[in-house]
């Protein structure tokens, strides 16, 4: 796993060469922002304070075909 990543995933496809990695995904977390702040001394943060808490329901529908978990 890369030093800057909080987690990594690979997407693989099966083709005539066998299973090959087609996409590498890295969760960089806040690595870039933190590195900039450490080097420049300028914090890259944003905040919005609300008068009252607001509860929002979020529903996400995923429609993926069944993929093998490993090869």
mmCIF file of the N, C-alpha and C atoms, coordinates in Angstrom:
data_MODEL
# 
_entry.id   MODEL 
# 
loop_
_atom_site.group_PDB 
_atom_site.id 
_atom_site.type_symbol 
_atom_site.label_atom_id 
_atom_site.label_alt_id 
_atom_site.label_comp_id 
_atom_site.label_asym_id 
_atom_site.label_entity_id 
_atom_site.label_seq_id 
_atom_site.pdbx_PDB_ins_code 
_atom_site.Cartn_x 
_atom_site.Cartn_y 
_atom_site.Cartn_z 
_atom_site.occupancy 
_atom_site.B_iso_or_equiv 
_atom_site.pdbx_formal_charge 
_atom_site.auth_seq_id 
_atom_site.auth_comp_id 
_atom_site.auth_asym_id 
_atom_site.auth_atom_id 
_atom_site.pdbx_PDB_model_num 
ATOM 1   N N  . UNK A 1 1  ? 0.849   -1.174  0.000   1.00 0.00 ? 1  UNK A N  1 
ATOM 2   C CA . UNK A 1 1  ? 0.000   0.000   0.000   1.00 0.00 ? 1  UNK A CA 1 
ATOM 3   C C  . UNK A 1 1  ? 0.900   1.244   0.000   1.00 0.00 ? 1  UNK A C  1 
ATOM 4   N N  . UNK A 1 2  ? 0.465   2.270   -0.712  1.00 0.00 ? 2  UNK A N  1 
ATOM 5   C CA . UNK A 1 2  ? 1.224   3.513   -0.787  1.00 0.00 ? 2  UNK A CA 1 
ATOM 6   C C  . UNK A 1 2  ? 1.270   4.200   0.576   1.00 0.00 ? 2  UNK A C  1 
ATOM 7   N N  . UNK A 1 3  ? 2.372   4.902   0.834   1.00 0.00 ? 3  UNK A N  1 
ATOM 8   C CA . UNK A 1 3  ? 2.543   5.554   2.137   1.00 0.00 ? 3  UNK A CA 1 
ATOM 9   C C  . UNK A 1 3  ? 1.485   6.619   2.417   1.00 0.00 ? 3  UNK A C  1 
ATOM 10  N N  . UNK A 1 4  ? 0.911   7.213   1.382   1.00 0.00 ? 4  UNK A N  1 
ATOM 11  C CA . UNK A 1 4  ? -0.063  8.281   1.560   1.00 0.00 ? 4  UNK A CA 1 
ATOM 12  C C  . UNK A 1 4  ? -1.499  7.774   1.657   1.00 0.00 ? 4  UNK A C  1 
ATOM 13  N N  . UNK A 1 5  ? -1.714  6.481   1.497   1.00 0.00 ? 5  UNK A N  1 
ATOM 14  C CA . UNK A 1 5  ? -3.073  5.960   1.411   1.00 0.00 ? 5  UNK A CA 1 
ATOM 15  C C  . UNK A 1 5  ? -3.568  5.424   2.754   1.00 0.00 ? 5  UNK A C  1 
ATOM 16  N N  . UNK A 1 6  ? -4.837  5.722   3.041   1.00 0.00 ? 6  UNK A N  1 
ATOM 17  C CA . UNK A 1 6  ? -5.490  5.155   4.216   1.00 0.00 ? 6  UNK A CA 1 
ATOM 18  C C  . UNK A 1 6  ? -5.960  3.730   3.899   1.00 0.00 ? 6  UNK A C  1 
ATOM 19  N N  . UNK A 1 7  ? -6.245  3.458   2.618   1.00 0.00 ? 7  UNK A N  1 
ATOM 20  C CA . UNK A 1 7  ? -6.662  2.133   2.178   1.00 0.00 ? 7  UNK A CA 1 
ATOM 21  C C  . UNK A 1 7  ? -6.517  2.078   0.658   1.00 0.00 ? 7  UNK A C  1 
ATOM 22  N N  . UNK A 1 8  ? -6.375  0.883   0.101   1.00 0.00 ? 8  UNK A N  1 
ATOM 23  C CA . UNK A 1 8  ? -6.227  0.710   -1.346  1.00 0.00 ? 8  UNK A CA 1 
ATOM 24  C C  . UNK A 1 8  ? -7.072  -0.462  -1.820  1.00 0.00 ? 8  UNK A C  1 
ATOM 25  N N  . UNK A 1 9  ? -7.569  -0.356  -3.052  1.00 0.00 ? 9  UNK A N  1 
ATOM 26  C CA . UNK A 1 9  ? -8.330  -1.430  -3.678  1.00 0.00 ? 9  UNK A CA 1 
ATOM 27  C C  . UNK A 1 9  ? -7.881  -1.559  -5.123  1.00 0.00 ? 9  UNK A C  1 
ATOM 28  N N  . UNK A 1 10 ? -7.980  -2.744  -5.660  1.00 0.00 ? 10 UNK A N  1 
ATOM 29  C CA . UNK A 1 10 ? -7.694  -2.990  -7.065  1.00 0.00 ? 10 UNK A CA 1 
ATOM 30  C C  . UNK A 1 10 ? -8.946  -3.530  -7.739  1.00 0.00 ? 10 UNK A C  1 
ATOM 31  N N  . UNK A 1 11 ? -9.199  -3.072  -8.941  1.00 0.00 ? 11 UNK A N  1 
ATOM 32  C CA . UNK A 1 11 ? -10.266 -3.643  -9.760  1.00 0.00 ? 11 UNK A CA 1 
ATOM 33  C C  . UNK A 1 11 ? -9.580  -4.480  -10.829 1.00 0.00 ? 11 UNK A C  1 
ATOM 34  N N  . UNK A 1 12 ? -10.009 -5.711  -10.967 1.00 0.00 ? 12 UNK A N  1 
ATOM 35  C CA . UNK A 1 12 ? -9.379  -6.626  -11.909 1.00 0.00 ? 12 UNK A CA 1 
ATOM 36  C C  . UNK A 1 12 ? -10.414 -7.131  -12.915 1.00 0.00 ? 12 UNK A C  1 
ATOM 37  N N  . UNK A 1 13 ? -9.922  -7.445  -14.110 1.00 0.00 ? 13 UNK A N  1 
ATOM 38  C CA . UNK A 1 13 ? -10.780 -8.046  -15.130 1.00 0.00 ? 13 UNK A CA 1 
ATOM 39  C C  . UNK A 1 13 ? -10.136 -9.350  -15.594 1.00 0.00 ? 13 UNK A C  1 
ATOM 40  N N  . UNK A 1 14 ? -10.977 -10.282 -16.007 1.00 0.00 ? 14 UNK A N  1 
ATOM 41  C CA . UNK A 1 14 ? -10.479 -11.537 -16.550 1.00 0.00 ? 14 UNK A CA 1 
ATOM 42  C C  . UNK A 1 14 ? -10.537 -11.436 -18.068 1.00 0.00 ? 14 UNK A C  1 
ATOM 43  N N  . UNK A 1 15 ? -9.395  -11.617 -18.696 1.00 0.00 ? 15 UNK A N  1 
ATOM 44  C CA . UNK A 1 15 ? -9.331  -11.531 -20.149 1.00 0.00 ? 15 UNK A CA 1 
ATOM 45  C C  . UNK A 1 15 ? -8.491  -12.696 -20.673 1.00 0.00 ? 15 UNK A C  1 
ATOM 46  N N  . UNK A 1 16 ? -8.095  -12.644 -21.922 1.00 0.00 ? 16 UNK A N  1 
ATOM 47  C CA . UNK A 1 16 ? -7.322  -13.737 -22.516 1.00 0.00 ? 16 UNK A CA 1 
ATOM 48  C C  . UNK A 1 16 ? -5.954  -13.917 -21.849 1.00 0.00 ? 16 UNK A C  1 
ATOM 49  N N  . UNK A 1 17 ? -5.476  -12.903 -21.127 1.00 0.00 ? 17 UNK A N  1 
ATOM 50  C CA . UNK A 1 17 ? -4.208  -12.994 -20.398 1.00 0.00 ? 17 UNK A CA 1 
ATOM 51  C C  . UNK A 1 17 ? -4.406  -13.493 -18.972 1.00 0.00 ? 17 UNK A C  1 
ATOM 52  N N  . UNK A 1 18 ? -5.633  -13.754 -18.583 1.00 0.00 ? 18 UNK A N  1 
ATOM 53  C CA . UNK A 1 18 ? -5.953  -14.116 -17.196 1.00 0.00 ? 18 UNK A CA 1 
ATOM 54  C C  . UNK A 1 18 ? -6.472  -12.889 -16.466 1.00 0.00 ? 18 UNK A C  1 
ATOM 55  N N  . UNK A 1 19 ? -6.361  -12.891 -15.147 1.00 0.00 ? 19 UNK A N  1 
ATOM 56  C CA . UNK A 1 19 ? -6.825  -11.761 -14.340 1.00 0.00 ? 19 UNK A CA 1 
ATOM 57  C C  . UNK A 1 19 ? -5.762  -10.674 -14.350 1.00 0.00 ? 19 UNK A C  1 
ATOM 58  N N  . UNK A 1 20 ? -6.149  -9.451  -14.734 1.00 0.00 ? 20 UNK A N  1 
ATOM 59  C CA . UNK A 1 20 ? -5.209  -8.329  -14.734 1.00 0.00 ? 20 UNK A CA 1 
ATOM 60  C C  . UNK A 1 20 ? -5.844  -7.151  -13.999 1.00 0.00 ? 20 UNK A C  1 
ATOM 61  N N  . UNK A 1 21 ? -4.989  -6.352  -13.371 1.00 0.00 ? 21 UNK A N  1 
ATOM 62  C CA . UNK A 1 21 ? -5.472  -5.148  -12.686 1.00 0.00 ? 21 UNK A CA 1 
ATOM 63  C C  . UNK A 1 21 ? -5.756  -4.077  -13.728 1.00 0.00 ? 21 UNK A C  1 
ATOM 64  N N  . UNK A 1 22 ? -6.969  -3.522  -13.713 1.00 0.00 ? 22 UNK A N  1 
ATOM 65  C CA . UNK A 1 22 ? -7.307  -2.466  -14.667 1.00 0.00 ? 22 UNK A CA 1 
ATOM 66  C C  . UNK A 1 22 ? -7.419  -1.112  -13.973 1.00 0.00 ? 22 UNK A C  1 
ATOM 67  N N  . UNK A 1 23 ? -7.634  -1.116  -12.649 1.00 0.00 ? 23 UNK A N  1 
ATOM 68  C CA . UNK A 1 23 ? -7.752  0.132   -11.900 1.00 0.00 ? 23 UNK A CA 1 
ATOM 69  C C  . UNK A 1 23 ? -7.181  -0.083  -10.506 1.00 0.00 ? 23 UNK A C  1 
ATOM 70  N N  . UNK A 1 24 ? -6.367  0.854   -10.054 1.00 0.00 ? 24 UNK A N  1 
ATOM 71  C CA . UNK A 1 24 ? -5.898  0.860   -8.678  1.00 0.00 ? 24 UNK A CA 1 
ATOM 72  C C  . UNK A 1 24 ? -6.485  2.086   -7.990  1.00 0.00 ? 24 UNK A C  1 
ATOM 73  N N  . UNK A 1 25 ? -7.159  1.890   -6.890  1.00 0.00 ? 25 UNK A N  1 
ATOM 74  C CA . UNK A 1 25 ? -7.852  2.985   -6.195  1.00 0.00 ? 25 UNK A CA 1 
ATOM 75  C C  . UNK A 1 25 ? -7.213  3.169   -4.825  1.00 0.00 ? 25 UNK A C  1 
ATOM 76  N N  . UNK A 1 26 ? -6.818  4.398   -4.504  1.00 0.00 ? 26 UNK A N  1 
ATOM 77  C CA . UNK A 1 26 ? -6.222  4.690   -3.206  1.00 0.00 ? 26 UNK A CA 1 
ATOM 78  C C  . UNK A 1 26 ? -7.036  5.761   -2.496  1.00 0.00 ? 26 UNK A C  1 
ATOM 79  N N  . UNK A 1 27 ? -7.417  5.479   -1.257  1.00 0.00 ? 27 UNK A N  1 
ATOM 80  C CA . UNK A 1 27 ? -8.081  6.478   -0.417  1.00 0.00 ? 27 UNK A CA 1 
ATOM 81  C C  . UNK A 1 27 ? -6.987  7.338   0.188   1.00 0.00 ? 27 UNK A C  1 
ATOM 82  N N  . UNK A 1 28 ? -6.790  8.509   -0.390  1.00 0.00 ? 28 UNK A N  1 
ATOM 83  C CA . UNK A 1 28 ? -5.704  9.390   0.043   1.00 0.00 ? 28 UNK A CA 1 
ATOM 84  C C  . UNK A 1 28 ? -6.034  10.135  1.330   1.00 0.00 ? 28 UNK A C  1 
ATOM 85  N N  . UNK A 1 29 ? -7.262  9.970   1.807   1.00 0.00 ? 29 UNK A N  1 
ATOM 86  C CA . UNK A 1 29 ? -7.683  10.643  3.036   1.00 0.00 ? 29 UNK A CA 1 
ATOM 87  C C  . UNK A 1 29 ? -7.399  12.136  2.889   1.00 0.00 ? 29 UNK A C  1 
ATOM 88  N N  . UNK A 1 30 ? -6.803  12.758  3.873   1.00 0.00 ? 30 UNK A N  1 
ATOM 89  C CA . UNK A 1 30 ? -6.477  14.184  3.796   1.00 0.00 ? 30 UNK A CA 1 
ATOM 90  C C  . UNK A 1 30 ? -4.973  14.375  3.613   1.00 0.00 ? 30 UNK A C  1 
ATOM 91  N N  . UNK A 1 31 ? -4.297  13.387  3.018   1.00 0.00 ? 31 UNK A N  1 
ATOM 92  C CA . UNK A 1 31 ? -2.834  13.430  2.902   1.00 0.00 ? 31 UNK A CA 1 
ATOM 93  C C  . UNK A 1 31 ? -2.358  14.712  2.213   1.00 0.00 ? 31 UNK A C  1 
ATOM 94  N N  . UNK A 1 32 ? -2.941  15.056  1.063   1.00 0.00 ? 32 UNK A N  1 
ATOM 95  C CA . UNK A 1 32 ? -2.495  16.226  0.305   1.00 0.00 ? 32 UNK A CA 1 
ATOM 96  C C  . UNK A 1 32 ? -2.683  17.512  1.094   1.00 0.00 ? 32 UNK A C  1 
ATOM 97  N N  . UNK A 1 33 ? -3.847  17.655  1.733   1.00 0.00 ? 33 UNK A N  1 
ATOM 98  C CA . UNK A 1 33 ? -4.112  18.866  2.516   1.00 0.00 ? 33 UNK A CA 1 
ATOM 99  C C  . UNK A 1 33 ? -3.171  18.961  3.715   1.00 0.00 ? 33 UNK A C  1 
ATOM 100 N N  . UNK A 1 34 ? -2.958  17.843  4.384   1.00 0.00 ? 34 UNK A N  1 
ATOM 101 C CA . UNK A 1 34 ? -2.082  17.827  5.554   1.00 0.00 ? 34 UNK A CA 1 
ATOM 102 C C  . UNK A 1 34 ? -0.637  18.133  5.144   1.00 0.00 ? 34 UNK A C  1 
ATOM 103 N N  . UNK A 1 35 ? -0.179  17.558  4.036   1.00 0.00 ? 35 UNK A N  1 
ATOM 104 C CA . UNK A 1 35 ? 1.181   17.808  3.566   1.00 0.00 ? 35 UNK A CA 1 
ATOM 105 C C  . UNK A 1 35 ? 1.360   19.287  3.221   1.00 0.00 ? 35 UNK A C  1 
ATOM 106 N N  . UNK A 1 36 ? 0.373   19.890  2.567   1.00 0.00 ? 36 UNK A N  1 
ATOM 107 C CA . UNK A 1 36 ? 0.448   21.318  2.233   1.00 0.00 ? 36 UNK A CA 1 
ATOM 108 C C  . UNK A 1 36 ? 0.515   22.157  3.509   1.00 0.00 ? 36 UNK A C  1 
ATOM 109 N N  . UNK A 1 37 ? -0.337  21.846  4.477   1.00 0.00 ? 37 UNK A N  1 
ATOM 110 C CA . UNK A 1 37 ? -0.351  22.592  5.738   1.00 0.00 ? 37 UNK A CA 1 
ATOM 111 C C  . UNK A 1 37 ? 0.985   22.469  6.455   1.00 0.00 ? 37 UNK A C  1 
ATOM 112 N N  . UNK A 1 38 ? 1.544   21.262  6.492   1.00 0.00 ? 38 UNK A N  1 
ATOM 113 C CA . UNK A 1 38 ? 2.826   21.050  7.162   1.00 0.00 ? 38 UNK A CA 1 
ATOM 114 C C  . UNK A 1 38 ? 3.941   21.850  6.512   1.00 0.00 ? 38 UNK A C  1 
ATOM 115 N N  . UNK A 1 39 ? 3.969   21.918  5.183   1.00 0.00 ? 39 UNK A N  1 
ATOM 116 C CA . UNK A 1 39 ? 5.044   22.626  4.468   1.00 0.00 ? 39 UNK A CA 1 
ATOM 117 C C  . UNK A 1 39 ? 4.849   24.133  4.430   1.00 0.00 ? 39 UNK A C  1 
ATOM 118 N N  . UNK A 1 40 ? 3.600   24.587  4.260   1.00 0.00 ? 40 UNK A N  1 
ATOM 119 C CA . UNK A 1 40 ? 3.354   26.019  4.067   1.00 0.00 ? 40 UNK A CA 1 
ATOM 120 C C  . UNK A 1 40 ? 2.965   26.748  5.349   1.00 0.00 ? 40 UNK A C  1 
ATOM 121 N N  . UNK A 1 41 ? 2.467   25.997  6.325   1.00 0.00 ? 41 UNK A N  1 
ATOM 122 C CA . UNK A 1 41 ? 1.968   26.636  7.536   1.00 0.00 ? 41 UNK A CA 1 
ATOM 123 C C  . UNK A 1 41 ? 0.589   27.249  7.357   1.00 0.00 ? 41 UNK A C  1 
ATOM 124 N N  . UNK A 1 42 ? -0.013  27.047  6.184   1.00 0.00 ? 42 UNK A N  1 
ATOM 125 C CA . UNK A 1 42 ? -1.338  27.588  5.897   1.00 0.00 ? 42 UNK A CA 1 
ATOM 126 C C  . UNK A 1 42 ? -2.354  26.438  5.972   1.00 0.00 ? 42 UNK A C  1 
ATOM 127 N N  . UNK A 1 43 ? -3.256  26.466  6.957   1.00 0.00 ? 43 UNK A N  1 
ATOM 128 C CA . UNK A 1 43 ? -4.235  25.377  7.060   1.00 0.00 ? 43 UNK A CA 1 
ATOM 129 C C  . UNK A 1 43 ? -5.277  25.456  5.937   1.00 0.00 ? 43 UNK A C  1 
ATOM 130 N N  . UNK A 1 44 ? -5.541  24.332  5.308   1.00 0.00 ? 44 UNK A N  1 
ATOM 131 C CA . UNK A 1 44 ? -6.572  24.252  4.265   1.00 0.00 ? 44 UNK A CA 1 
ATOM 132 C C  . UNK A 1 44 ? -7.791  23.571  4.864   1.00 0.00 ? 44 UNK A C  1 
ATOM 133 N N  . UNK A 1 45 ? -8.553  24.333  5.606   1.00 0.00 ? 45 UNK A N  1 
ATOM 134 C CA . UNK A 1 45 ? -9.743  23.809  6.260   1.00 0.00 ? 45 UNK A CA 1 
ATOM 135 C C  . UNK A 1 45 ? -10.912 24.734  5.976   1.00 0.00 ? 45 UNK A C  1 
ATOM 136 N N  . UNK A 1 46 ? -12.104 24.193  6.057   1.00 0.00 ? 46 UNK A N  1 
ATOM 137 C CA . UNK A 1 46 ? -13.321 24.969  5.892   1.00 0.00 ? 46 UNK A CA 1 
ATOM 138 C C  . UNK A 1 46 ? -14.352 24.442  6.868   1.00 0.00 ? 46 UNK A C  1 
ATOM 139 N N  . UNK A 1 47 ? -15.143 25.332  7.403   1.00 0.00 ? 47 UNK A N  1 
ATOM 140 C CA . UNK A 1 47 ? -16.199 24.925  8.324   1.00 0.00 ? 47 UNK A CA 1 
ATOM 141 C C  . UNK A 1 47 ? -17.393 25.854  8.156   1.00 0.00 ? 47 UNK A C  1 
ATOM 142 N N  . UNK A 1 48 ? -18.556 25.288  8.323   1.00 0.00 ? 48 UNK A N  1 
ATOM 143 C CA . UNK A 1 48 ? -19.780 26.078  8.291   1.00 0.00 ? 48 UNK A CA 1 
ATOM 144 C C  . UNK A 1 48 ? -20.566 25.716  9.539   1.00 0.00 ? 48 UNK A C  1 
ATOM 145 N N  . UNK A 1 49 ? -20.851 26.703  10.346  1.00 0.00 ? 49 UNK A N  1 
ATOM 146 C CA . UNK A 1 49 ? -21.586 26.480  11.590  1.00 0.00 ? 49 UNK A CA 1 
ATOM 147 C C  . UNK A 1 49 ? -23.056 26.827  11.345  1.00 0.00 ? 49 UNK A C  1 
ATOM 148 N N  . UNK A 1 50 ? -23.932 25.884  11.637  1.00 0.00 ? 50 UNK A N  1 
ATOM 149 C CA . UNK A 1 50 ? -25.363 26.075  11.437  1.00 0.00 ? 50 UNK A CA 1 
ATOM 150 C C  . UNK A 1 50 ? -26.027 26.478  12.751  1.00 0.00 ? 50 UNK A C  1 
ATOM 151 N N  . UNK A 1 51 ? -27.090 27.251  12.653  1.00 0.00 ? 51 UNK A N  1 
ATOM 152 C CA . UNK A 1 51 ? -27.820 27.683  13.840  1.00 0.00 ? 51 UNK A CA 1 
ATOM 153 C C  . UNK A 1 51 ? -28.455 26.481  14.548  1.00 0.00 ? 51 UNK A C  1 
ATOM 154 N N  . UNK A 1 52 ? -28.970 25.535  13.769  1.00 0.00 ? 52 UNK A N  1 
ATOM 155 C CA . UNK A 1 52 ? -29.591 24.332  14.326  1.00 0.00 ? 52 UNK A CA 1 
ATOM 156 C C  . UNK A 1 52 ? -29.087 23.114  13.559  1.00 0.00 ? 52 UNK A C  1 
ATOM 157 N N  . UNK A 1 53 ? -28.993 21.964  14.245  1.00 0.00 ? 53 UNK A N  1 
ATOM 158 C CA . UNK A 1 53 ? -28.630 20.735  13.525  1.00 0.00 ? 53 UNK A CA 1 
ATOM 159 C C  . UNK A 1 53 ? -29.703 20.394  12.492  1.00 0.00 ? 53 UNK A C  1 
ATOM 160 N N  . UNK A 1 54 ? -29.282 19.814  11.391  1.00 0.00 ? 54 UNK A N  1 
ATOM 161 C CA . UNK A 1 54 ? -30.211 19.422  10.344  1.00 0.00 ? 54 UNK A CA 1 
ATOM 162 C C  . UNK A 1 54 ? -29.964 17.954  10.041  1.00 0.00 ? 54 UNK A C  1 
ATOM 163 N N  . UNK A 1 55 ? -31.018 17.142  10.090  1.00 0.00 ? 55 UNK A N  1 
ATOM 164 C CA . UNK A 1 55 ? -30.909 15.723  9.792   1.00 0.00 ? 55 UNK A CA 1 
ATOM 165 C C  . UNK A 1 55 ? -31.371 15.482  8.367   1.00 0.00 ? 55 UNK A C  1 
ATOM 166 N N  . UNK A 1 56 ? -30.543 14.804  7.582   1.00 0.00 ? 56 UNK A N  1 
ATOM 167 C CA . UNK A 1 56 ? -30.834 14.545  6.185   1.00 0.00 ? 56 UNK A CA 1 
ATOM 168 C C  . UNK A 1 56 ? -30.725 13.047  5.937   1.00 0.00 ? 56 UNK A C  1 
ATOM 169 N N  . UNK A 1 57 ? -31.737 12.466  5.302   1.00 0.00 ? 57 UNK A N  1 
ATOM 170 C CA . UNK A 1 57 ? -31.680 11.050  4.956   1.00 0.00 ? 57 UNK A CA 1 
ATOM 171 C C  . UNK A 1 57 ? -31.136 10.915  3.543   1.00 0.00 ? 57 UNK A C  1 
ATOM 172 N N  . UNK A 1 58 ? -30.134 10.067  3.395   1.00 0.00 ? 58 UNK A N  1 
ATOM 173 C CA . UNK A 1 58 ? -29.525 9.827   2.096   1.00 0.00 ? 58 UNK A CA 1 
ATOM 174 C C  . UNK A 1 58 ? -29.696 8.358   1.762   1.00 0.00 ? 58 UNK A C  1 
ATOM 175 N N  . UNK A 1 59 ? -30.219 8.084   0.584   1.00 0.00 ? 59 UNK A N  1 
ATOM 176 C CA . UNK A 1 59 ? -30.401 6.711   0.123   1.00 0.00 ? 59 UNK A CA 1 
ATOM 177 C C  . UNK A 1 59 ? -29.616 6.548   -1.167  1.00 0.00 ? 59 UNK A C  1 
ATOM 178 N N  . UNK A 1 60 ? -28.777 5.518   -1.212  1.00 0.00 ? 60 UNK A N  1 
ATOM 179 C CA . UNK A 1 60 ? -27.968 5.249   -2.400  1.00 0.00 ? 60 UNK A CA 1 
ATOM 180 C C  . UNK A 1 60 ? -28.342 3.874   -2.927  1.00 0.00 ? 60 UNK A C  1 
ATOM 181 N N  . UNK A 1 61 ? -28.687 3.811   -4.192  1.00 0.00 ? 61 UNK A N  1 
ATOM 182 C CA . UNK A 1 61 ? -29.022 2.547   -4.840  1.00 0.00 ? 61 UNK A CA 1 
ATOM 183 C C  . UNK A 1 61 ? -27.875 2.156   -5.768  1.00 0.00 ? 61 UNK A C  1 
ATOM 184 N N  . UNK A 1 62 ? -27.352 0.968   -5.582  1.00 0.00 ? 62 UNK A N  1 
ATOM 185 C CA . UNK A 1 62 ? -26.293 0.457   -6.439  1.00 0.00 ? 62 UNK A CA 1 
ATOM 186 C C  . UNK A 1 62 ? -26.846 -0.694  -7.265  1.00 0.00 ? 62 UNK A C  1 
ATOM 187 N N  . UNK A 1 63 ? -26.547 -0.688  -8.536  1.00 0.00 ? 63 UNK A N  1 
ATOM 188 C CA . UNK A 1 63 ? -27.037 -1.736  -9.409  1.00 0.00 ? 63 UNK A CA 1 
ATOM 189 C C  . UNK A 1 63 ? -25.851 -2.302  -10.191 1.00 0.00 ? 63 UNK A C  1 
ATOM 190 N N  . UNK A 1 64 ? -25.067 -3.162  -9.520  1.00 0.00 ? 64 UNK A N  1 
ATOM 191 C CA . UNK A 1 64 ? -23.911 -3.783  -10.144 1.00 0.00 ? 64 UNK A CA 1 
ATOM 192 C C  . UNK A 1 64 ? -24.188 -5.261  -10.367 1.00 0.00 ? 64 UNK A C  1 
ATOM 193 N N  . UNK A 1 65 ? -23.679 -5.812  -11.443 1.00 0.00 ? 65 UNK A N  1 
ATOM 194 C CA . UNK A 1 65 ? -23.809 -7.262  -11.600 1.00 0.00 ? 65 UNK A CA 1 
ATOM 195 C C  . UNK A 1 65 ? -22.946 -7.953  -10.544 1.00 0.00 ? 65 UNK A C  1 
ATOM 196 N N  . UNK A 1 66 ? -23.278 -9.190  -10.243 1.00 0.00 ? 66 UNK A N  1 
ATOM 197 C CA . UNK A 1 66 ? -22.514 -9.958  -9.258  1.00 0.00 ? 66 UNK A CA 1 
ATOM 198 C C  . UNK A 1 66 ? -21.103 -10.211 -9.808  1.00 0.00 ? 66 UNK A C  1 
ATOM 199 N N  . UNK A 1 67 ? -20.080 -9.782  -9.058  1.00 0.00 ? 67 UNK A N  1 
ATOM 200 C CA . UNK A 1 67 ? -18.706 -9.993  -9.471  1.00 0.00 ? 67 UNK A CA 1 
ATOM 201 C C  . UNK A 1 67 ? -18.043 -10.972 -8.506  1.00 0.00 ? 67 UNK A C  1 
ATOM 202 N N  . UNK A 1 68 ? -17.076 -11.737 -8.980  1.00 0.00 ? 68 UNK A N  1 
ATOM 203 C CA . UNK A 1 68 ? -16.370 -12.641 -8.059  1.00 0.00 ? 68 UNK A CA 1 
ATOM 204 C C  . UNK A 1 68 ? -15.560 -11.831 -7.054  1.00 0.00 ? 68 UNK A C  1 
ATOM 205 N N  . UNK A 1 69 ? -15.501 -12.295 -5.802  1.00 0.00 ? 69 UNK A N  1 
ATOM 206 C CA . UNK A 1 69 ? -14.753 -11.582 -4.769  1.00 0.00 ? 69 UNK A CA 1 
ATOM 207 C C  . UNK A 1 69 ? -13.256 -11.821 -4.899  1.00 0.00 ? 69 UNK A C  1 
ATOM 208 N N  . UNK A 1 70 ? -12.856 -12.917 -5.502  1.00 0.00 ? 70 UNK A N  1 
ATOM 209 C CA . UNK A 1 70 ? -11.446 -13.174 -5.732  1.00 0.00 ? 70 UNK A CA 1 
ATOM 210 C C  . UNK A 1 70 ? -11.309 -14.014 -6.989  1.00 0.00 ? 70 UNK A C  1 
ATOM 211 N N  . UNK A 1 71 ? -10.104 -14.151 -7.451  1.00 0.00 ? 71 UNK A N  1 
ATOM 212 C CA . UNK A 1 71 ? -9.888  -14.915 -8.693  1.00 0.00 ? 71 UNK A CA 1 
ATOM 213 C C  . UNK A 1 71 ? -9.179  -16.180 -8.442  1.00 0.00 ? 71 UNK A C  1 
# 
